[in-house]
Amino acid sequence: MAEITFDDFLQVEIRVGRVLRAEPFPEARKPAIKMWIDFGAEIGEKKTSAQITAHYTPEDLIGKQVMAVVNFPPRQIGPFMSEVLVLGLPDATGEIVLIGPDQDVPIGGQMH
């Protein structure tokens, strides 16, 4: 693994947002869910898709706070433009579990 500097780390903007809307993404090559996430007044609403169907349904995600990288360029995923990268960790079988605060925090907050 390559080392990075602290200044490199500071360039990655990781913010907390709240999932406003979620729906299946049947056009994706692997099962995925599309999400619309509110990051507050400064950043606004952004959309993304994630391969998280092993642990979540679209209904489970509404209102959930999630962490995401908000300063990557948009990426086309099939017919959908993903604007942020939600963060997660693999469970024991490799399925993704989303990362979020364990207490409700103001949306848009930046990770320290």
C-alpha positions in Angstrom: 0.0 0.0 0.0 1.4 3.4 -0.9 1.7 6.0 1.8 0.0 9.3 1.5 0.6 12.6 3.2 -1.8 14.2 5.6 -2.4 16.9 2.9 -3.4 14.1 0.5 -6.0 12.9 3.1 -7.3 16.4 3.5 -8.2 16.5 -0.2 -10.7 13.7 0.2 -14.0 15.3 1.4 -16.0 12.7 3.4 -19.4 14.0 4.6 -22.4 12.6 6.3 -25.7 12.7 4.5 -29.3 11.3 5.0 -30.9 9.0 2.4 -34.0 10.7 1.1 -35.0 8.2 -1.6 -33.9 4.8 -2.6 -35.0 2.4 -5.3 -33.8 -0.8 -7.0 -31.3 -0.5 -9.9 -32.3 -3.4 -12.1 -30.2 -2.2 -15.1 -26.9 -2.6 -13.0 -24.7 -5.5 -13.9 -24.7 -6.6 -10.3 -27.7 -6.1 -7.9 -27.6 -2.5 -6.7 -29.7 0.2 -5.1 -30.0 3.8 -6.3 -30.0 6.4 -3.6 -30.6 10.2 -3.4 -28.8 11.6 -0.4 -29.1 15.1 1.3 -25.8 16.5 2.4 -27.2 19.8 3.6 -27.3 23.4 2.3 -23.6 23.6 1.2 -23.6 20.5 -1.0 -27.2 19.7 -1.5 -28.8 16.5 -2.8 -26.5 14.0 -4.6 -27.3 10.6 -6.1 -25.4 7.3 -6.1 -25.7 3.6 -6.5 -24.3 0.9 -4.4 -24.1 -2.9 -4.4 -25.6 -3.3 -1.0 -28.6 -5.5 -1.6 -27.4 -8.3 0.6 -28.0 -6.2 3.8 -30.4 -3.5 2.7 -33.6 -2.9 0.8 -34.5 0.5 -0.6 -37.1 0.9 2.3 -34.4 0.2 4.9 -32.3 3.1 3.6 -34.8 5.9 3.8 -33.7 8.3 6.7 -30.4 6.4 7.3 -27.3 8.5 7.7 -24.4 7.4 5.6 -20.8 8.6 4.9 -19.7 9.4 1.4 -16.9 10.9 -0.6 -18.5 14.0 -2.1 -15.6 15.4 -4.2 -15.0 12.6 -6.8 -16.1 13.5 -10.3 -19.5 12.0 -11.4 -19.3 8.5 -12.8 -21.7 6.9 -15.3 -23.0 3.6 -14.1 -25.1 2.2 -16.9 -28.0 4.6 -17.4 -27.4 6.3 -14.1 -24.9 9.1 -13.2 -23.4 8.5 -9.7 -22.3 11.7 -8.0 -20.8 10.5 -4.7 -19.2 7.3 -3.3 -21.0 5.9 -0.3 -18.6 4.1 2.1 -18.8 0.7 3.5 -16.9 -2.3 4.7 -17.1 -6.0 3.7 -18.7 -8.4 6.2 -17.3 -11.9 6.7 -18.7 -13.0 3.3 -17.6 -9.9 1.4 -21.0 -8.2 1.3 -20.9 -4.5 1.9 -22.2 -2.9 5.2 -22.5 0.9 5.0 -20.6 3.2 7.3 -22.5 5.9 9.2 -22.4 7.6 12.6 -23.7 5.7 15.6 -25.6 8.8 16.7 -27.7 11.2 14.7 -25.5 14.1 13.6 -26.1 17.3 11.5 -26.1 16.4 7.8 -23.2 17.8 5.8 -20.8 17.3 8.6 -17.2 16.6 7.4 -15.3 13.6 8.8 -12.3 14.5 10.9 
